[in-house]
Amino acid sequence: MASLAGAFGGILAYGIAHMDGVGDYEGWRWIFILEGIFTVLVGALAYLLITNAPTTARWLNETEKSVIHSRLQADSDCTQNEGFTWGNVMAAFKDIKCWLYCFAFHTMSLPLYTLSLFLPTIITALGYTAATAQLLTVPPYAVACLLTVAIAIISARFKSRAPFLIGSSSLAIIGYIILLANRNPTARPGLSYAGAFLAAAGIYPSVALSLSYPAVNVSGQTKRAVANAMQISIGNLGAVLGTQLYRANDGPRYIVGHSFALAYLVGNCIVASAIWFVLTRENRQKEVVLAQEGKTESSKDLVWNGDQDARWKFET
């Protein structure tokens, strides 16, 4: 959705920027005012329309609630009754896989936020006007959106994330290599624009895949909630660093910013490889335990041990 929002955001920014002078405000001020008002309104509507669970949805009848409950039960552990314990909280901190999920997003957050924040600036530095730069951000985001959806569907079908994550990050790496290799971006803006295109096309699918790991692989509602909080908190530290990298006097090549993004993407490939190895190894160990106990993944017991249960298989 972030890539789709980026595509529409570029179009909106281009249109709103033409309000320059209305009410004695610059065009960029109107972008913040109008998009900020819309965000507040959507947030208020979301509070009224989004429910915590199917059982509390007022627009569903009992049959529909039952069907959704059955699908959730078959798809995940979210229907398991689980009380809060500090032991489940600590289980997330003690699990090396949760830390790997954190660093998977951390190594993507810097390229993600630097690209989304500075793409118009990067394009403007190639010699385009600010308004044209906003329009030129639309195609990369549109392609990134399509690739994100396609890769999400394929990876879910194969129940595997790491190989697609490595492939997407590698595509973004090629993009940043092109951006860094172009010694004269203003003379050859098309080459740098192609690099930005590949960077966006690779970054957004990788971000989606990285963020999906705790949702599909951590079992136990408390542990999963903590793992998600860990991932977002540690991950966004990369964004804090990224905001300081694209300085005005570094354009049009932005060697420092592009180099950091490239290094982080290489780091993401390393982290994804580690996740792939660890999850594959643990799945094999669980298969051995199931065989020794004479059970299958569909065996029903009264006791559920979360993602440590031998019946729980990780999506690599």
ChimeraX commands (.cxc) that place a marker at each C-alpha (Angstrom):
marker #1 position 0.00,0.00,0.00 radius 0.5
marker #1 position 2.94,2.35,0.61 radius 0.5
marker #1 position 3.99,2.11,-3.04 radius 0.5
marker #1 position 0.40,2.69,-4.19 radius 0.5
marker #1 position 0.17,5.69,-1.87 radius 0.5
marker #1 position 3.43,6.97,-3.32 radius 0.5
marker #1 position 2.04,6.76,-6.84 radius 0.5
marker #1 position -1.13,8.65,-5.98 radius 0.5
marker #1 position 0.81,10.99,-3.72 radius 0.5
marker #1 position 2.94,12.16,-6.62 radius 0.5
marker #1 position -0.14,12.94,-8.71 radius 0.5
marker #1 position -1.82,14.76,-5.82 radius 0.5
marker #1 position 1.32,16.71,-4.99 radius 0.5
marker #1 position 1.62,17.79,-8.63 radius 0.5
marker #1 position -1.97,19.06,-8.67 radius 0.5
marker #1 position -1.94,20.69,-5.25 radius 0.5
marker #1 position 1.36,22.44,-5.98 radius 0.5
marker #1 position -0.50,24.48,-8.58 radius 0.5
marker #1 position -2.40,26.12,-5.69 radius 0.5
marker #1 position 0.72,28.21,-5.11 radius 0.5
marker #1 position -0.40,31.68,-4.00 radius 0.5
marker #1 position -3.91,30.68,-2.90 radius 0.5
marker #1 position -4.53,32.26,0.49 radius 0.5
marker #1 position -0.98,33.66,0.34 radius 0.5
marker #1 position 0.41,30.16,0.94 radius 0.5
marker #1 position 3.06,28.41,-1.12 radius 0.5
marker #1 position 2.05,25.27,-2.99 radius 0.5
marker #1 position 4.09,22.97,-0.73 radius 0.5
marker #1 position 2.17,24.29,2.31 radius 0.5
marker #1 position -1.11,23.32,0.69 radius 0.5
marker #1 position 0.21,19.79,0.15 radius 0.5
marker #1 position 0.72,19.42,3.91 radius 0.5
marker #1 position -2.57,21.11,4.80 radius 0.5
marker #1 position -4.87,19.17,2.46 radius 0.5
marker #1 position -3.22,15.77,2.78 radius 0.5
marker #1 position -3.03,16.26,6.57 radius 0.5
marker #1 position -6.76,17.02,6.81 radius 0.5
marker #1 position -7.57,13.95,4.69 radius 0.5
marker #1 position -5.38,11.76,6.93 radius 0.5
marker #1 position -7.18,12.97,10.07 radius 0.5
marker #1 position -10.60,12.29,8.52 radius 0.5
marker #1 position -9.62,8.78,7.40 radius 0.5
marker #1 position -8.24,8.08,10.88 radius 0.5
marker #1 position -11.53,9.13,12.49 radius 0.5
marker #1 position -13.53,6.93,10.10 radius 0.5
marker #1 position -11.17,3.99,10.71 radius 0.5
marker #1 position -11.85,4.20,14.45 radius 0.5
marker #1 position -15.57,3.82,13.75 radius 0.5
marker #1 position -15.39,1.18,11.01 radius 0.5
marker #1 position -12.53,-1.16,12.00 radius 0.5
marker #1 position -13.38,-3.77,14.64 radius 0.5
marker #1 position -11.09,-5.81,16.87 radius 0.5
marker #1 position -12.42,-9.21,15.81 radius 0.5
marker #1 position -15.09,-10.77,13.57 radius 0.5
marker #1 position -17.21,-11.51,16.65 radius 0.5
marker #1 position -17.58,-7.77,17.34 radius 0.5
marker #1 position -18.31,-6.73,13.75 radius 0.5
marker #1 position -21.79,-5.23,13.68 radius 0.5
marker #1 position -22.22,-5.64,9.91 radius 0.5
marker #1 position -21.71,-9.43,9.95 radius 0.5
marker #1 position -24.44,-11.95,10.72 radius 0.5
marker #1 position -23.80,-15.03,12.84 radius 0.5
marker #1 position -23.21,-17.31,9.84 radius 0.5
marker #1 position -20.61,-14.95,8.37 radius 0.5
marker #1 position -18.88,-14.63,11.75 radius 0.5
marker #1 position -18.72,-18.42,12.03 radius 0.5
marker #1 position -17.22,-18.79,8.53 radius 0.5
marker #1 position -14.55,-16.16,9.20 radius 0.5
marker #1 position -13.73,-17.76,12.54 radius 0.5
marker #1 position -13.27,-21.15,10.87 radius 0.5
marker #1 position -10.98,-19.67,8.22 radius 0.5
marker #1 position -8.86,-17.92,10.84 radius 0.5
marker #1 position -8.66,-21.12,12.87 radius 0.5
marker #1 position -7.44,-23.08,9.84 radius 0.5
marker #1 position -4.98,-20.38,8.75 radius 0.5
marker #1 position -3.32,-19.35,12.02 radius 0.5
marker #1 position -3.38,-19.56,15.80 radius 0.5
marker #1 position -5.23,-16.28,16.33 radius 0.5
marker #1 position -8.32,-18.06,17.67 radius 0.5
marker #1 position -6.33,-19.75,20.45 radius 0.5
marker #1 position -7.30,-18.49,23.89 radius 0.5
marker #1 position -4.18,-17.13,25.49 radius 0.5
marker #1 position -3.76,-15.08,28.61 radius 0.5
marker #1 position -1.01,-12.52,29.04 radius 0.5
marker #1 position 2.17,-13.68,30.77 radius 0.5
marker #1 position 5.58,-12.06,31.06 radius 0.5
marker #1 position 7.03,-15.40,30.05 radius 0.5
marker #1 position 5.48,-15.01,26.60 radius 0.5
marker #1 position 6.91,-11.50,26.40 radius 0.5
marker #1 position 10.40,-12.72,27.24 radius 0.5
marker #1 position 10.01,-15.59,24.74 radius 0.5
marker #1 position 10.19,-13.02,21.93 radius 0.5
marker #1 position 13.35,-11.41,23.31 radius 0.5
marker #1 position 15.02,-14.81,23.75 radius 0.5
marker #1 position 14.21,-16.01,20.23 radius 0.5
marker #1 position 17.03,-15.36,17.75 radius 0.5
marker #1 position 14.51,-15.53,14.91 radius 0.5
marker #1 position 12.65,-12.48,16.24 radius 0.5
marker #1 position 15.91,-10.51,16.24 radius 0.5
marker #1 position 16.60,-11.61,12.67 radius 0.5
marker #1 position 13.13,-10.37,11.67 radius 0.5
marker #1 position 14.02,-7.03,13.30 radius 0.5
marker #1 position 17.22,-6.67,11.31 radius 0.5
marker #1 position 15.45,-7.77,8.12 radius 0.5
marker #1 position 13.28,-4.65,8.40 radius 0.5
marker #1 position 16.06,-2.47,9.81 radius 0.5
marker #1 position 18.18,-3.10,6.72 radius 0.5
marker #1 position 15.19,-2.12,4.54 radius 0.5
marker #1 position 13.93,0.89,6.48 radius 0.5
marker #1 position 16.85,3.13,5.53 radius 0.5
marker #1 position 16.52,2.52,1.75 radius 0.5
marker #1 position 12.71,2.70,2.05 radius 0.5
marker #1 position 12.45,6.03,3.84 radius 0.5
marker #1 position 15.32,7.71,2.05 radius 0.5
marker #1 position 13.82,6.79,-1.32 radius 0.5
marker #1 position 10.27,7.82,-0.41 radius 0.5
marker #1 position 11.40,11.09,1.22 radius 0.5
marker #1 position 14.08,12.15,-1.25 radius 0.5
marker #1 position 12.98,10.70,-4.61 radius 0.5
marker #1 position 11.47,14.06,-5.74 radius 0.5
marker #1 position 14.66,15.81,-4.60 radius 0.5
marker #1 position 16.84,13.29,-6.45 radius 0.5
marker #1 position 14.80,13.73,-9.63 radius 0.5
marker #1 position 14.82,17.54,-9.30 radius 0.5
marker #1 position 18.62,17.42,-9.05 radius 0.5
marker #1 position 18.66,15.74,-12.48 radius 0.5
marker #1 position 17.46,19.02,-13.98 radius 0.5
marker #1 position 13.67,18.72,-13.79 radius 0.5
marker #1 position 11.32,21.23,-12.21 radius 0.5
marker #1 position 9.78,20.40,-8.82 radius 0.5
marker #1 position 6.33,19.86,-10.40 radius 0.5
marker #1 position 7.70,17.56,-13.11 radius 0.5
marker #1 position 9.69,15.67,-10.48 radius 0.5
marker #1 position 6.47,14.91,-8.59 radius 0.5
marker #1 position 4.95,13.42,-11.74 radius 0.5
marker #1 position 8.10,11.42,-12.49 radius 0.5
marker #1 position 7.81,9.70,-9.10 radius 0.5
marker #1 position 4.54,8.06,-10.18 radius 0.5
marker #1 position 5.83,5.38,-12.64 radius 0.5
marker #1 position 8.44,3.91,-10.24 radius 0.5
marker #1 position 5.85,3.68,-7.47 radius 0.5
marker #1 position 3.26,2.15,-9.82 radius 0.5
marker #1 position 5.66,-0.58,-10.96 radius 0.5
marker #1 position 6.73,-1.16,-7.34 radius 0.5
marker #1 position 3.09,-1.63,-6.35 radius 0.5
marker #1 position 2.46,-4.22,-9.08 radius 0.5
marker #1 position 5.65,-6.12,-8.21 radius 0.5
marker #1 position 4.81,-6.05,-4.50 radius 0.5
marker #1 position 1.40,-7.61,-5.07 radius 0.5
marker #1 position 2.74,-10.20,-7.54 radius 0.5
marker #1 position 5.64,-11.26,-5.32 radius 0.5
marker #1 position 3.40,-11.40,-2.25 radius 0.5
marker #1 position 1.01,-13.79,-4.02 radius 0.5
marker #1 position 3.82,-16.01,-5.34 radius 0.5
marker #1 position 5.73,-16.12,-2.04 radius 0.5
marker #1 position 2.54,-16.99,-0.13 radius 0.5
marker #1 position 1.80,-19.79,-2.58 radius 0.5
marker #1 position 5.27,-21.26,-2.15 radius 0.5
marker #1 position 5.25,-20.51,1.61 radius 0.5
marker #1 position 8.69,-18.98,1.29 radius 0.5
marker #1 position 9.92,-15.41,1.77 radius 0.5
marker #1 position 13.73,-15.39,1.82 radius 0.5
marker #1 position 14.50,-16.23,-1.85 radius 0.5
marker #1 position 12.07,-13.56,-3.05 radius 0.5
marker #1 position 13.43,-11.11,-0.48 radius 0.5
marker #1 position 16.98,-11.67,-1.70 radius 0.5
marker #1 position 15.87,-11.32,-5.32 radius 0.5
marker #1 position 13.99,-8.06,-4.71 radius 0.5
marker #1 position 16.83,-6.55,-2.70 radius 0.5
marker #1 position 19.26,-7.56,-5.44 radius 0.5
marker #1 position 17.13,-5.65,-7.95 radius 0.5
marker #1 position 17.34,-2.56,-5.74 radius 0.5
marker #1 position 21.11,-3.08,-5.41 radius 0.5
marker #1 position 21.43,-2.91,-9.20 radius 0.5
marker #1 position 19.44,0.34,-9.13 radius 0.5
marker #1 position 21.77,1.97,-6.62 radius 0.5
marker #1 position 24.85,0.76,-8.48 radius 0.5
marker #1 position 23.50,2.56,-11.57 radius 0.5
marker #1 position 22.84,5.71,-9.53 radius 0.5
marker #1 position 26.37,5.69,-8.12 radius 0.5
marker #1 position 28.03,4.80,-11.43 radius 0.5
marker #1 position 26.47,7.72,-13.31 radius 0.5
marker #1 position 29.19,10.37,-12.94 radius 0.5
marker #1 position 27.14,13.12,-14.60 radius 0.5
marker #1 position 23.44,12.72,-13.72 radius 0.5
marker #1 position 22.43,16.10,-15.15 radius 0.5
marker #1 position 23.89,15.17,-18.55 radius 0.5
marker #1 position 22.39,11.66,-18.44 radius 0.5
marker #1 position 19.25,11.99,-16.31 radius 0.5
marker #1 position 17.61,8.99,-17.99 radius 0.5
marker #1 position 20.26,6.64,-16.61 radius 0.5
marker #1 position 19.80,7.86,-13.04 radius 0.5
marker #1 position 16.02,7.75,-13.43 radius 0.5
marker #1 position 16.33,4.11,-14.53 radius 0.5
marker #1 position 18.39,3.44,-11.42 radius 0.5
marker #1 position 15.74,5.05,-9.23 radius 0.5
marker #1 position 13.12,2.97,-11.05 radius 0.5
marker #1 position 14.93,-0.29,-10.22 radius 0.5
marker #1 position 15.57,0.83,-6.65 radius 0.5
marker #1 position 11.86,1.45,-6.02 radius 0.5
marker #1 position 10.87,-1.77,-7.79 radius 0.5
marker #1 position 13.16,-3.76,-5.51 radius 0.5
marker #1 position 12.72,-1.95,-2.20 radius 0.5
marker #1 position 8.95,-2.08,-1.78 radius 0.5
marker #1 position 8.50,-5.86,-2.29 radius 0.5
marker #1 position 11.40,-6.46,0.10 radius 0.5
marker #1 position 9.83,-4.27,2.77 radius 0.5
marker #1 position 6.53,-6.15,2.51 radius 0.5
marker #1 position 8.28,-9.51,2.73 radius 0.5
marker #1 position 10.40,-8.42,5.71 radius 0.5
marker #1 position 7.39,-7.15,7.64 radius 0.5
marker #1 position 5.44,-10.35,7.01 radius 0.5
marker #1 position 7.84,-12.60,8.90 radius 0.5
marker #1 position 6.49,-12.11,12.46 radius 0.5
marker #1 position 2.88,-12.31,11.26 radius 0.5
marker #1 position 3.30,-15.71,9.60 radius 0.5
marker #1 position 6.05,-17.29,11.71 radius 0.5
marker #1 position 5.57,-16.22,15.33 radius 0.5
marker #1 position 2.94,-18.24,17.17 radius 0.5
marker #1 position 1.39,-17.08,20.41 radius 0.5
marker #1 position -0.50,-13.78,20.38 radius 0.5
marker #1 position 1.60,-12.12,23.08 radius 0.5
marker #1 position 4.90,-13.25,21.58 radius 0.5
marker #1 position 3.77,-12.16,18.09 radius 0.5
marker #1 position 2.69,-8.73,19.38 radius 0.5
marker #1 position 6.06,-8.22,21.07 radius 0.5
marker #1 position 7.91,-9.46,17.97 radius 0.5
marker #1 position 6.01,-6.98,15.81 radius 0.5
marker #1 position 6.79,-4.14,18.23 radius 0.5
marker #1 position 10.47,-5.13,18.29 radius 0.5
marker #1 position 10.61,-5.22,14.51 radius 0.5
marker #1 position 9.04,-1.79,14.01 radius 0.5
marker #1 position 11.06,-0.16,16.81 radius 0.5
marker #1 position 14.45,-1.54,15.83 radius 0.5
marker #1 position 13.65,-1.32,12.13 radius 0.5
marker #1 position 12.79,2.36,12.18 radius 0.5
marker #1 position 16.17,3.25,13.67 radius 0.5
marker #1 position 17.43,2.90,10.10 radius 0.5
marker #1 position 15.00,5.60,9.04 radius 0.5
marker #1 position 16.36,7.96,11.71 radius 0.5
marker #1 position 19.82,7.62,10.21 radius 0.5
marker #1 position 18.51,7.87,6.66 radius 0.5
marker #1 position 17.01,11.33,7.13 radius 0.5
marker #1 position 20.51,12.76,7.67 radius 0.5
marker #1 position 22.14,11.30,4.56 radius 0.5
marker #1 position 20.72,13.24,1.60 radius 0.5
marker #1 position 22.15,16.71,2.11 radius 0.5
marker #1 position 21.46,19.53,-0.33 radius 0.5
marker #1 position 25.14,20.06,-1.19 radius 0.5
marker #1 position 25.57,16.35,-2.05 radius 0.5
marker #1 position 23.44,16.55,-5.19 radius 0.5
marker #1 position 23.06,15.56,-7.91 radius 0.5
marker #1 position 25.00,12.31,-7.27 radius 0.5
marker #1 position 24.23,11.92,-3.54 radius 0.5
marker #1 position 27.12,9.52,-3.11 radius 0.5
marker #1 position 26.81,9.30,0.70 radius 0.5
marker #1 position 23.08,8.57,0.70 radius 0.5
marker #1 position 23.18,6.08,-2.18 radius 0.5
marker #1 position 26.21,4.31,-0.69 radius 0.5
marker #1 position 24.50,3.83,2.67 radius 0.5
marker #1 position 21.35,2.53,0.97 radius 0.5
marker #1 position 23.43,0.11,-1.12 radius 0.5
marker #1 position 25.29,-1.17,1.95 radius 0.5
marker #1 position 22.03,-1.68,3.84 radius 0.5
marker #1 position 20.55,-3.65,0.95 radius 0.5
marker #1 position 23.58,-5.92,0.88 radius 0.5
marker #1 position 23.08,-6.37,4.62 radius 0.5
marker #1 position 19.46,-7.29,3.99 radius 0.5
marker #1 position 20.52,-10.09,1.63 radius 0.5
marker #1 position 22.84,-11.41,4.35 radius 0.5
marker #1 position 20.09,-11.28,7.01 radius 0.5
marker #1 position 17.58,-12.93,4.65 radius 0.5
marker #1 position 20.07,-15.74,3.98 radius 0.5
marker #1 position 20.51,-16.25,7.73 radius 0.5
marker #1 position 16.73,-16.39,8.23 radius 0.5
marker #1 position 16.42,-18.89,5.39 radius 0.5
marker #1 position 19.08,-21.12,6.95 radius 0.5
marker #1 position 17.70,-20.96,10.52 radius 0.5
marker #1 position 14.06,-21.57,9.55 radius 0.5
marker #1 position 14.92,-24.44,7.20 radius 0.5
marker #1 position 17.03,-26.07,9.90 radius 0.5
marker #1 position 14.26,-25.78,12.52 radius 0.5
marker #1 position 11.63,-27.15,10.12 radius 0.5
marker #1 position 13.80,-30.22,9.56 radius 0.5
marker #1 position 14.22,-30.67,13.29 radius 0.5
marker #1 position 10.45,-30.51,13.75 radius 0.5
marker #1 position 9.91,-33.13,11.06 radius 0.5
marker #1 position 12.19,-35.46,13.00 radius 0.5
marker #1 position 10.27,-34.85,16.24 radius 0.5
marker #1 position 6.91,-35.48,14.54 radius 0.5
marker #1 position 8.21,-38.72,13.06 radius 0.5
marker #1 position 9.53,-39.89,16.43 radius 0.5
marker #1 position 6.24,-39.10,18.19 radius 0.5
marker #1 position 4.11,-40.57,15.42 radius 0.5
marker #1 position 2.22,-37.30,14.88 radius 0.5
marker #1 position 1.39,-35.15,11.86 radius 0.5
marker #1 position 0.98,-31.41,11.37 radius 0.5
marker #1 position -2.81,-31.86,11.60 radius 0.5
marker #1 position -2.72,-33.78,14.90 radius 0.5
marker #1 position -4.98,-32.20,17.49 radius 0.5
marker #1 position -3.75,-31.99,21.09 radius 0.5
marker #1 position -5.02,-30.05,24.04 radius 0.5
marker #1 position -1.64,-28.39,24.57 radius 0.5
marker #1 position -0.29,-25.88,22.05 radius 0.5
marker #1 position 3.31,-24.76,22.52 radius 0.5
marker #1 position 3.32,-21.86,20.11 radius 0.5
marker #1 position 5.94,-21.75,17.38 radius 0.5
marker #1 position 8.06,-24.19,19.38 radius 0.5
marker #1 position 5.40,-26.84,18.76 radius 0.5
marker #1 position 6.59,-29.47,16.29 radius 0.5
marker #1 position 3.34,-29.08,14.33 radius 0.5
marker #1 position 4.08,-25.41,13.60 radius 0.5
marker #1 position 6.03,-25.04,10.35 radius 0.5
marker #1 position 7.88,-21.85,9.54 radius 0.5
marker #1 position 7.53,-20.15,6.17 radius 0.5
marker #1 position 11.14,-19.72,5.11 radius 0.5
marker link #1:1,2 radius 0.2
marker link #1:2,3 radius 0.2
marker link #1:3,4 radius 0.2
marker link #1:4,5 radius 0.2
marker link #1:5,6 radius 0.2
marker link #1:6,7 radius 0.2
marker link #1:7,8 radius 0.2
marker link #1:8,9 radius 0.2
marker link #1:9,10 radius 0.2
marker link #1:10,11 radius 0.2
marker link #1:11,12 radius 0.2
marker link #1:12,13 radius 0.2
marker link #1:13,14 radius 0.2
marker link #1:14,15 radius 0.2
marker link #1:15,16 radius 0.2
marker link #1:16,17 radius 0.2
marker link #1:17,18 radius 0.2
marker link #1:18,19 radius 0.2
marker link #1:19,20 radius 0.2
marker link #1:20,21 radius 0.2
marker link #1:21,22 radius 0.2
marker link #1:22,23 radius 0.2
marker link #1:23,24 radius 0.2
marker link #1:24,25 radius 0.2
marker link #1:25,26 radius 0.2
marker link #1:26,27 radius 0.2
marker link #1:27,28 radius 0.2
marker link #1:28,29 radius 0.2
marker link #1:29,30 radius 0.2
marker link #1:30,31 radius 0.2
marker link #1:31,32 radius 0.2
marker link #1:32,33 radius 0.2
marker link #1:33,34 radius 0.2
marker link #1:34,35 radius 0.2
marker link #1:35,36 radius 0.2
marker link #1:36,37 radius 0.2
marker link #1:37,38 radius 0.2
marker link #1:38,39 radius 0.2
marker link #1:39,40 radius 0.2
marker link #1:40,41 radius 0.2
marker link #1:41,42 radius 0.2
marker link #1:42,43 radius 0.2
marker link #1:43,44 radius 0.2
marker link #1:44,45 radius 0.2
marker link #1:45,46 radius 0.2
marker link #1:46,47 radius 0.2
marker link #1:47,48 radius 0.2
marker link #1:48,49 radius 0.2
marker link #1:49,50 radius 0.2
marker link #1:50,51 radius 0.2
marker link #1:51,52 radius 0.2
marker link #1:52,53 radius 0.2
marker link #1:53,54 radius 0.2
marker link #1:54,55 radius 0.2
marker link #1:55,56 radius 0.2
marker link #1:56,57 radius 0.2
marker link #1:57,58 radius 0.2
marker link #1:58,59 radius 0.2
marker link #1:59,60 radius 0.2
marker link #1:60,61 radius 0.2
marker link #1:61,62 radius 0.2
marker link #1:62,63 radius 0.2
marker link #1:63,64 radius 0.2
marker link #1:64,65 radius 0.2
marker link #1:65,66 radius 0.2
marker link #1:66,67 radius 0.2
marker link #1:67,68 radius 0.2
marker link #1:68,69 radius 0.2
marker link #1:69,70 radius 0.2
marker link #1:70,71 radius 0.2
marker link #1:71,72 radius 0.2
marker link #1:72,73 radius 0.2
marker link #1:73,74 radius 0.2
marker link #1:74,75 radius 0.2
marker link #1:75,76 radius 0.2
marker link #1:76,77 radius 0.2
marker link #1:77,78 radius 0.2
marker link #1:78,79 radius 0.2
marker link #1:79,80 radius 0.2
marker link #1:80,81 radius 0.2
marker link #1:81,82 radius 0.2
marker link #1:82,83 radius 0.2
marker link #1:83,84 radius 0.2
marker link #1:84,85 radius 0.2
marker link #1:85,86 radius 0.2
marker link #1:86,87 radius 0.2
marker link #1:87,88 radius 0.2
marker link #1:88,89 radius 0.2
marker link #1:89,90 radius 0.2
marker link #1:90,91 radius 0.2
marker link #1:91,92 radius 0.2
marker link #1:92,93 radius 0.2
marker link #1:93,94 radius 0.2
marker link #1:94,95 radius 0.2
marker link #1:95,96 radius 0.2
marker link #1:96,97 radius 0.2
marker link #1:97,98 radius 0.2
marker link #1:98,99 radius 0.2
marker link #1:99,100 radius 0.2
marker link #1:100,101 radius 0.2
marker link #1:101,102 radius 0.2
marker link #1:102,103 radius 0.2
marker link #1:103,104 radius 0.2
marker link #1:104,105 radius 0.2
marker link #1:105,106 radius 0.2
marker link #1:106,107 radius 0.2
marker link #1:107,108 radius 0.2
marker link #1:108,109 radius 0.2
marker link #1:109,110 radius 0.2
marker link #1:110,111 radius 0.2
marker link #1:111,112 radius 0.2
marker link #1:112,113 radius 0.2
marker link #1:113,114 radius 0.2
marker link #1:114,115 radius 0.2
marker link #1:115,116 radius 0.2
marker link #1:116,117 radius 0.2
marker link #1:117,118 radius 0.2
marker link #1:118,119 radius 0.2
marker link #1:119,120 radius 0.2
marker link #1:120,121 radius 0.2
marker link #1:121,122 radius 0.2
marker link #1:122,123 radius 0.2
marker link #1:123,124 radius 0.2
marker link #1:124,125 radius 0.2
marker link #1:125,126 radius 0.2
marker link #1:126,127 radius 0.2
marker link #1:127,128 radius 0.2
marker link #1:128,129 radius 0.2
marker link #1:129,130 radius 0.2
marker link #1:130,131 radius 0.2
marker link #1:131,132 radius 0.2
marker link #1:132,133 radius 0.2
marker link #1:133,134 radius 0.2
marker link #1:134,135 radius 0.2
marker link #1:135,136 radius 0.2
marker link #1:136,137 radius 0.2
marker link #1:137,138 radius 0.2
marker link #1:138,139 radius 0.2
marker link #1:139,140 radius 0.2
marker link #1:140,141 radius 0.2
marker link #1:141,142 radius 0.2
marker link #1:142,143 radius 0.2
marker link #1:143,144 radius 0.2
marker link #1:144,145 radius 0.2
marker link #1:145,146 radius 0.2
marker link #1:146,147 radius 0.2
marker link #1:147,148 radius 0.2
marker link #1:148,149 radius 0.2
marker link #1:149,150 radius 0.2
marker link #1:150,151 radius 0.2
marker link #1:151,152 radius 0.2
marker link #1:152,153 radius 0.2
marker link #1:153,154 radius 0.2
marker link #1:154,155 radius 0.2
marker link #1:155,156 radius 0.2
marker link #1:156,157 radius 0.2
marker link #1:157,158 radius 0.2
marker link #1:158,159 radius 0.2
marker link #1:159,160 radius 0.2
marker link #1:160,161 radius 0.2
marker link #1:161,162 radius 0.2
marker link #1:162,163 radius 0.2
marker link #1:163,164 radius 0.2
marker link #1:164,165 radius 0.2
marker link #1:165,166 radius 0.2
marker link #1:166,167 radius 0.2
marker link #1:167,168 radius 0.2
marker link #1:168,169 radius 0.2
marker link #1:169,170 radius 0.2
marker link #1:170,171 radius 0.2
marker link #1:171,172 radius 0.2
marker link #1:172,173 radius 0.2
marker link #1:173,174 radius 0.2
marker link #1:174,175 radius 0.2
marker link #1:175,176 radius 0.2
marker link #1:176,177 radius 0.2
marker link #1:177,178 radius 0.2
marker link #1:178,179 radius 0.2
marker link #1:179,180 radius 0.2
marker link #1:180,181 radius 0.2
marker link #1:181,182 radius 0.2
marker link #1:182,183 radius 0.2
marker link #1:183,184 radius 0.2
marker link #1:184,185 radius 0.2
marker link #1:185,186 radius 0.2
marker link #1:186,187 radius 0.2
marker link #1:187,188 radius 0.2
marker link #1:188,189 radius 0.2
marker link #1:189,190 radius 0.2
marker link #1:190,191 radius 0.2
marker link #1:191,192 radius 0.2
marker link #1:192,193 radius 0.2
marker link #1:193,194 radius 0.2
marker link #1:194,195 radius 0.2
marker link #1:195,196 radius 0.2
marker link #1:196,197 radius 0.2
marker link #1:197,198 radius 0.2
marker link #1:198,199 radius 0.2
marker link #1:199,200 radius 0.2
marker link #1:200,201 radius 0.2
marker link #1:201,202 radius 0.2
marker link #1:202,203 radius 0.2
marker link #1:203,204 radius 0.2
marker link #1:204,205 radius 0.2
marker link #1:205,206 radius 0.2
marker link #1:206,207 radius 0.2
marker link #1:207,208 radius 0.2
marker link #1:208,209 radius 0.2
marker link #1:209,210 radius 0.2
marker link #1:210,211 radius 0.2
marker link #1:211,212 radius 0.2
marker link #1:212,213 radius 0.2
marker link #1:213,214 radius 0.2
marker link #1:214,215 radius 0.2
marker link #1:215,216 radius 0.2
marker link #1:216,217 radius 0.2
marker link #1:217,218 radius 0.2
marker link #1:218,219 radius 0.2
marker link #1:219,220 radius 0.2
marker link #1:220,221 radius 0.2
marker link #1:221,222 radius 0.2
marker link #1:222,223 radius 0.2
marker link #1:223,224 radius 0.2
marker link #1:224,225 radius 0.2
marker link #1:225,226 radius 0.2
marker link #1:226,227 radius 0.2
marker link #1:227,228 radius 0.2
marker link #1:228,229 radius 0.2
marker link #1:229,230 radius 0.2
marker link #1:230,231 radius 0.2
marker link #1:231,232 radius 0.2
marker link #1:232,233 radius 0.2
marker link #1:233,234 radius 0.2
marker link #1:234,235 radius 0.2
marker link #1:235,236 radius 0.2
marker link #1:236,237 radius 0.2
marker link #1:237,238 radius 0.2
marker link #1:238,239 radius 0.2
marker link #1:239,240 radius 0.2
marker link #1:240,241 radius 0.2
marker link #1:241,242 radius 0.2
marker link #1:242,243 radius 0.2
marker link #1:243,244 radius 0.2
marker link #1:244,245 radius 0.2
marker link #1:245,246 radius 0.2
marker link #1:246,247 radius 0.2
marker link #1:247,248 radius 0.2
marker link #1:248,249 radius 0.2
marker link #1:249,250 radius 0.2
marker link #1:250,251 radius 0.2
marker link #1:251,252 radius 0.2
marker link #1:252,253 radius 0.2
marker link #1:253,254 radius 0.2
marker link #1:254,255 radius 0.2
marker link #1:255,256 radius 0.2
marker link #1:256,257 radius 0.2
marker link #1:257,258 radius 0.2
marker link #1:258,259 radius 0.2
marker link #1:259,260 radius 0.2
marker link #1:260,261 radius 0.2
marker link #1:261,262 radius 0.2
marker link #1:262,263 radius 0.2
marker link #1:263,264 radius 0.2
marker link #1:264,265 radius 0.2
marker link #1:265,266 radius 0.2
marker link #1:266,267 radius 0.2
marker link #1:267,268 radius 0.2
marker link #1:268,269 radius 0.2
marker link #1:269,270 radius 0.2
marker link #1:270,271 radius 0.2
marker link #1:271,272 radius 0.2
marker link #1:272,273 radius 0.2
marker link #1:273,274 radius 0.2
marker link #1:274,275 radius 0.2
marker link #1:275,276 radius 0.2
marker link #1:276,277 radius 0.2
marker link #1:277,278 radius 0.2
marker link #1:278,279 radius 0.2
marker link #1:279,280 radius 0.2
marker link #1:280,281 radius 0.2
marker link #1:281,282 radius 0.2
marker link #1:282,283 radius 0.2
marker link #1:283,284 radius 0.2
marker link #1:284,285 radius 0.2
marker link #1:285,286 radius 0.2
marker link #1:286,287 radius 0.2
marker link #1:287,288 radius 0.2
marker link #1:288,289 radius 0.2
marker link #1:289,290 radius 0.2
marker link #1:290,291 radius 0.2
marker link #1:291,292 radius 0.2
marker link #1:292,293 radius 0.2
marker link #1:293,294 radius 0.2
marker link #1:294,295 radius 0.2
marker link #1:295,296 radius 0.2
marker link #1:296,297 radius 0.2
marker link #1:297,298 radius 0.2
marker link #1:298,299 radius 0.2
marker link #1:299,300 radius 0.2
marker link #1:300,301 radius 0.2
marker link #1:301,302 radius 0.2
marker link #1:302,303 radius 0.2
marker link #1:303,304 radius 0.2
marker link #1:304,305 radius 0.2
marker link #1:305,306 radius 0.2
marker link #1:306,307 radius 0.2
marker link #1:307,308 radius 0.2
marker link #1:308,309 radius 0.2
marker link #1:309,310 radius 0.2
marker link #1:310,311 radius 0.2
marker link #1:311,312 radius 0.2
marker link #1:312,313 radius 0.2
marker link #1:313,314 radius 0.2
marker link #1:314,315 radius 0.2
marker link #1:315,316 radius 0.2
view
